[in-house]
Amino acid sequence: MTLPNIITIFRIILIPVFLAVFYSQMENRILYAGLIFVVAGVSDVLDGYIARRFNLTSKLGALLDPFADKLMSFTVLITFTSIGLIPIWILIPMLIKEVTMIAGASILYFRHKEAVIPANKYGKIATFSLYAAVLSIVFKVPMTLSFILLIITVVLNLIAFVNYLGIVRKLLADEKLNIDK
């Protein structure tokens, strides 16, 4: 197991820690949960950097990394919505997008020669936007700004989703062309 994969597994382990802190009775629990979210984000950047810098990329990492990201995103979005910090109309399109992407990635991986679509700039920008929006809530910036950041996050995620669908369509079309030869 590579170091980046170990860091990714650490990120997955942070999810129940986040939940325990978020739903605890401790003072400043939202702040502490937000800091756990930041640690997860930093570890995401770190594992990607190490994997690319030291040529430690792997199929397992290509699967685990987005899985860990999506789990953490789901966790934060659902928990924040559960106590009214994020409106449900923000959560629903994000969940639909993520579930659809997970299903599409699974189909590609298992049916099409273990194809994995790596993260691209659209997804990274959308993820950064989610972090900015969540942290604006954690650090109690004016609600208007948090609301604007949440809307930007949804729009950027939809753009990333459309880009993802284009990549999947191209991969499937290329495969069909190869089969027809």
MORANOR-V687657 format. One record per residue. N is the residue number from 1. RES is the residue in one small letter. NEAR is the number of other C-alpha atoms within 12 Angstrom. Layout:
N;RES;NEAR  N;RES;NEAR
This chain:
1;m;15  2;t;20  3;l;25  4;p;32  5;n;32  6;i;25  7;i;30  8;t;39  9;i;29  10;f;28  11;r;36  12;i;32  13;i;23  14;l;32  15;i;33  16;p;22  17;v;26  18;f;33  19;l;30  20;a;20  21;v;25  22;f;31  23;y;23  24;s;17  25;q;12  26;m;13  27;e;12  28;n;17  29;r;21  30;i;31  31;l;24  32;y;25  33;a;35  34;g;36  35;l;25  36;i;34  37;f;40  38;v;28  39;v;26  40;a;34  41;g;36  42;v;21  43;s;30  44;d;37  45;v;26  46;l;24  47;d;35  48;g;33  49;y;19  50;i;23  51;a;28  52;r;17  53;r;14  54;f;15  55;n;15  56;l;21  57;t;24  58;s;23  59;k;22  60;l;25  61;g;33  62;a;28  63;l;28  64;l;30  65;d;37  66;p;37  67;f;30  68;a;33  69;d;42  70;k;34  71;l;31  72;m;40  73;s;39  74;f;31  75;t;32  76;v;43  77;l;37  78;i;27  79;t;30  80;f;29  81;t;23  82;s;18  83;i;15  84;g;15  85;l;27  86;i;32  87;p;23  88;i;19  89;w;19  90;i;33  91;l;30  92;i;18  93;p;24  94;m;37  95;l;27  96;i;20  97;k;30  98;e;31  99;v;20  100;t;21  101;m;32  102;i;27  103;a;18  104;g;27  105;a;33  106;s;22  107;i;20  108;l;25  109;y;24  110;f;14  111;r;15  112;h;21  113;k;15  114;e;17  115;a;23  116;v;30  117;i;31  118;p;25  119;a;28  120;n;17  121;k;17  122;y;23  123;g;31  124;k;25  125;i;23  126;a;31  127;t;37  128;f;28  129;s;28  130;l;40  131;y;34  132;a;29  133;a;36  134;v;44  135;l;34  136;s;26  137;i;31  138;v;29  139;f;22  140;k;20  141;v;17  142;p;15  143;m;20  144;t;14  145;l;19  146;s;28  147;f;26  148;i;23  149;l;29  150;l;36  151;i;27  152;i;24  153;t;33  154;v;35  155;v;25  156;l;27  157;n;34  158;l;28  159;i;24  160;a;28  161;f;34  162;v;19  163;n;23  164;y;29  165;l;24  166;g;16  167;i;25  168;v;28  169;r;18  170;k;16  171;l;25  172;l;23  173;a;16  174;d;15  175;e;18  176;k;13  177;l;11  178;n;10  179;i;10  180;d;8  181;k;7
